[in-house]
Amino acid sequence: MRNRRRTASLVLLGFITISWVVGAAAPVGAKVIQGGCTGSVTFSDGTTVNESTPLSQVVIVPDDDTVAYQGSINLDPPNDPVPFSGGVDVRLPFGGWTVVPWSGDTEAVAAAGDYAYVVPGFVPRGTGGLEVTAIHIQQGQTCVVAVTMALAGDPGPAALIGATGTVMFGAATIAAGMKKKVA
């Protein structure tokens, strides 16, 4: 009886862990989530992602590249510099990573240029889509755009170590909550 309960608990733990990881990485929502803005990012291989790219489309990208970007927020240019802020964030199964933050004062309502990035080793590769969100706040308007991207490559040892640690932590948590037999 006790072995069946333990086996059932471990199976349940495994199911919950897999469901949580898959659910955390699964895309939700739609393209432009808030505000009026346009923009695009073009990778060196010619792949382009813009505000019309649906979250259901997973875009495979390299783990380091230089991209050409352009973006604008639907506002009239101000007469004097105004504050702005924002950034690009990646939602990971266990937290997040900020690719690039920005802030300052400007009279512009559009920007373009090149940006070189290198993805750190803790970001999973070859494991499916991750939600990437760009946010820009200026003159009381907030623009939020999300797309789904996946890094090319194999998951590697970091993913295996992370999955093993998660399962062991979950098993220890369940074991700690089980009623102990007093001798």
The 8 nearest C-alpha neighbors of each residue, nearest first, counted from 0:
[[1, 3, 2, 4, 5, 6, 7, 8],
 [0, 2, 4, 3, 5, 6, 7, 177],
 [3, 1, 5, 4, 0, 6, 7, 8],
 [4, 2, 6, 0, 5, 1, 7, 8],
 [5, 3, 7, 1, 2, 6, 8, 0],
 [4, 6, 8, 2, 3, 7, 9, 1],
 [7, 5, 3, 9, 8, 4, 2, 10],
 [6, 8, 4, 10, 5, 9, 3, 11],
 [9, 7, 5, 11, 6, 10, 12, 4],
 [8, 10, 12, 6, 11, 7, 13, 5],
 [11, 9, 13, 7, 12, 8, 6, 14],
 [12, 10, 8, 14, 9, 13, 7, 15],
 [13, 11, 9, 15, 10, 14, 8, 16],
 [12, 14, 10, 16, 11, 15, 9, 17],
 [13, 15, 11, 17, 12, 16, 18, 10],
 [16, 14, 18, 12, 13, 17, 19, 11],
 [17, 15, 13, 19, 14, 18, 12, 20],
 [16, 18, 14, 20, 19, 15, 21, 13],
 [19, 17, 15, 21, 16, 20, 22, 14],
 [18, 20, 22, 16, 17, 21, 23, 15],
 [19, 21, 23, 17, 22, 18, 92, 16],
 [22, 20, 18, 24, 23, 19, 25, 17],
 [21, 23, 19, 25, 20, 24, 18, 17],
 [24, 22, 20, 92, 21, 25, 19, 91],
 [23, 25, 21, 22, 129, 92, 20, 128],
 [26, 24, 22, 23, 21, 27, 128, 129],
 [27, 25, 54, 130, 24, 147, 55, 28],
 [26, 28, 25, 29, 54, 55, 130, 24],
 [27, 29, 26, 54, 30, 32, 145, 53],
 [28, 30, 54, 53, 32, 31, 27, 145],
 [29, 31, 53, 145, 50, 144, 51, 32],
 [32, 30, 144, 33, 50, 143, 29, 145],
 [31, 33, 143, 144, 30, 29, 145, 34],
 [34, 32, 143, 142, 31, 141, 35, 144],
 [35, 33, 142, 141, 36, 143, 140, 32],
 [34, 36, 73, 72, 142, 33, 37, 31],
 [35, 37, 72, 73, 71, 142, 34, 38],
 [38, 36, 71, 70, 50, 72, 35, 39],
 [39, 37, 70, 69, 49, 50, 71, 36],
 [38, 40, 49, 48, 69, 68, 70, 41],
 [39, 41, 68, 48, 47, 67, 66, 49],
 [42, 40, 47, 67, 66, 46, 45, 68],
 [41, 43, 66, 46, 45, 44, 47, 40],
 [42, 44, 45, 66, 65, 41, 64, 46],
 [45, 43, 42, 46, 41, 47, 60, 61],
 [44, 46, 43, 42, 41, 47, 66, 40],
 [47, 45, 42, 41, 44, 48, 43, 40],
 [48, 46, 41, 40, 45, 42, 49, 39],
 [47, 49, 40, 39, 52, 41, 46, 50],
 [48, 50, 39, 51, 52, 38, 40, 47],
 [49, 51, 52, 30, 31, 37, 38, 144],
 [52, 50, 49, 30, 53, 31, 48, 37],
 [51, 53, 49, 50, 48, 30, 146, 54],
 [54, 52, 30, 55, 56, 51, 29, 146],
 [53, 55, 146, 147, 56, 29, 26, 30],
 [54, 56, 53, 57, 26, 147, 27, 29],
 [57, 55, 54, 53, 58, 147, 52, 146],
 [58, 56, 147, 148, 128, 55, 59, 149],
 [57, 59, 148, 149, 56, 147, 60, 128],
 [60, 58, 149, 150, 148, 151, 57, 61],
 [61, 59, 150, 151, 149, 58, 62, 148],
 [62, 60, 63, 151, 150, 64, 59, 152],
 [63, 61, 118, 150, 117, 60, 64, 151],
 [64, 62, 117, 61, 116, 118, 65, 115],
 [63, 65, 115, 116, 66, 61, 43, 62],
 [64, 66, 115, 114, 116, 43, 113, 42],
 [67, 65, 42, 114, 41, 113, 68, 40],
 [66, 68, 113, 41, 40, 112, 114, 42],
 [69, 67, 40, 111, 112, 39, 113, 66],
 [70, 68, 111, 38, 39, 110, 112, 40],
 [71, 69, 38, 110, 37, 109, 39, 111],
 [70, 72, 109, 37, 108, 36, 38, 110],
 [71, 73, 36, 108, 74, 35, 109, 37],
 [74, 72, 35, 36, 71, 75, 108, 37],
 [75, 73, 72, 76, 108, 138, 77, 35],
 [74, 76, 77, 73, 108, 72, 107, 78],
 [75, 77, 108, 107, 106, 74, 78, 79],
 [76, 78, 106, 79, 75, 80, 81, 107],
 [79, 77, 76, 106, 80, 81, 75, 107],
 [78, 80, 77, 106, 81, 105, 76, 104],
 [79, 81, 105, 106, 104, 77, 82, 78],
 [82, 80, 104, 105, 79, 106, 83, 138],
 [83, 81, 104, 103, 137, 105, 80, 84],
 [82, 84, 137, 102, 136, 103, 104, 81],
 [85, 83, 102, 136, 101, 135, 103, 137],
 [86, 84, 135, 134, 101, 100, 136, 102],
 [85, 87, 100, 99, 134, 101, 133, 88],
 [86, 88, 133, 99, 98, 132, 97, 100],
 [89, 87, 97, 132, 98, 96, 131, 133],
 [90, 88, 131, 96, 95, 130, 91, 97],
 [91, 89, 95, 130, 129, 131, 94, 88],
 [90, 92, 95, 94, 93, 89, 129, 24],
 [91, 93, 23, 24, 20, 94, 90, 95],
 [94, 92, 91, 95, 90, 23, 20, 24],
 [95, 93, 91, 92, 90, 96, 89, 23],
 [94, 96, 90, 91, 89, 97, 93, 88],
 [95, 97, 89, 88, 98, 90, 94, 91],
 [98, 96, 88, 99, 87, 89, 95, 100],
 [99, 97, 87, 88, 96, 100, 89, 86],
 [98, 100, 86, 87, 97, 101, 88, 85],
 [99, 101, 86, 85, 87, 97, 98, 102],
 [102, 100, 85, 84, 86, 99, 103, 83],
 [103, 101, 84, 83, 85, 100, 104, 82],
 [102, 104, 82, 83, 84, 105, 101, 81],
 [105, 103, 82, 81, 80, 83, 102, 106],
 [106, 104, 80, 81, 107, 82, 103, 83],
 [105, 107, 80, 77, 79, 76, 81, 78],
 [108, 106, 105, 109, 76, 77, 110, 80],
 [107, 109, 71, 72, 76, 74, 106, 110],
 [110, 108, 71, 70, 107, 72, 111, 69],
 [111, 109, 70, 69, 71, 112, 108, 107],
 [112, 110, 69, 68, 70, 109, 113, 67],
 [111, 113, 68, 67, 69, 114, 110, 66],
 [112, 114, 67, 66, 68, 65, 115, 111],
 [113, 115, 66, 65, 116, 67, 112, 68],
 [116, 114, 65, 64, 66, 113, 117, 63],
 [115, 117, 63, 64, 65, 118, 114, 98],
 [118, 116, 63, 62, 119, 64, 115, 98],
 [117, 119, 62, 63, 116, 120, 122, 98],
 [120, 118, 121, 122, 117, 62, 96, 123],
 [119, 121, 122, 118, 123, 157, 124, 62],
 [120, 122, 119, 123, 157, 158, 118, 124],
 [121, 123, 120, 119, 124, 118, 91, 96],
 [124, 122, 154, 121, 126, 158, 125, 150],
 [125, 123, 154, 150, 152, 126, 153, 151],
 [124, 126, 152, 153, 154, 151, 150, 127],
 [127, 125, 124, 154, 123, 128, 149, 153],
 [128, 126, 149, 125, 129, 24, 124, 150],
 [127, 129, 149, 148, 147, 57, 24, 130],
 [128, 130, 148, 147, 24, 149, 90, 131],
 [129, 131, 147, 90, 146, 89, 26, 148],
 [132, 130, 89, 146, 145, 88, 147, 129],
 [133, 131, 145, 88, 87, 144, 89, 130],
 [132, 134, 87, 144, 86, 143, 145, 88],
 [135, 133, 143, 85, 86, 142, 132, 87],
 [134, 136, 85, 142, 141, 84, 137, 143],
 [137, 135, 141, 84, 83, 140, 85, 142],
 [136, 138, 83, 140, 139, 82, 135, 141],
 [139, 137, 140, 81, 136, 82, 83, 74],
 [140, 138, 137, 141, 136, 83, 82, 142],
 [141, 139, 137, 138, 136, 142, 34, 135],
 [142, 140, 136, 34, 135, 143, 137, 139],
 [141, 143, 34, 33, 135, 134, 35, 36],
 [142, 144, 134, 33, 32, 133, 31, 34],
 [145, 143, 31, 133, 32, 132, 30, 50],
 [144, 146, 132, 131, 30, 133, 130, 31],
 [147, 145, 54, 131, 130, 148, 52, 53],
 [148, 146, 130, 57, 54, 129, 128, 131],
 [147, 149, 58, 128, 57, 129, 59, 130],
 [150, 148, 128, 59, 127, 129, 58, 60],
 [151, 149, 124, 60, 59, 125, 61, 62],
 [150, 152, 125, 61, 124, 60, 59, 149],
 [153, 151, 125, 124, 150, 154, 61, 155],
 [152, 154, 125, 155, 124, 151, 126, 123],
 [153, 155, 124, 125, 158, 123, 126, 152],
 [156, 154, 153, 157, 158, 159, 124, 123],
 [155, 157, 159, 158, 160, 154, 161, 153],
 [158, 156, 160, 159, 155, 161, 121, 154],
 [159, 157, 161, 156, 160, 154, 155, 162],
 [158, 160, 156, 162, 161, 157, 163, 155],
 [159, 161, 163, 157, 158, 162, 164, 156],
 [160, 162, 158, 164, 159, 163, 157, 165],
 [163, 161, 165, 159, 164, 160, 158, 166],
 [164, 162, 160, 166, 165, 161, 159, 167],
 [165, 163, 161, 167, 162, 166, 168, 160],
 [166, 164, 162, 168, 163, 167, 169, 161],
 [165, 167, 169, 163, 168, 164, 170, 162],
 [168, 166, 170, 164, 169, 165, 171, 163],
 [169, 167, 171, 165, 170, 166, 164, 172],
 [168, 170, 172, 166, 171, 167, 165, 173],
 [169, 171, 167, 173, 172, 168, 174, 166],
 [172, 170, 174, 168, 169, 173, 175, 167],
 [173, 171, 169, 175, 170, 174, 168, 176],
 [174, 172, 170, 176, 175, 171, 169, 177],
 [173, 175, 171, 177, 176, 172, 170, 178],
 [176, 174, 172, 173, 177, 171, 178, 170],
 [175, 177, 173, 174, 172, 178, 171, 179],
 [178, 176, 174, 175, 179, 173, 172, 5],
 [177, 179, 176, 180, 175, 174, 181, 173],
 [180, 178, 177, 181, 176, 175, 174, 182],
 [179, 181, 182, 178, 177, 1, 176, 174],
 [182, 180, 179, 178, 177, 1, 175, 176],
 [181, 180, 179, 178, 177, 1, 175, 174]]
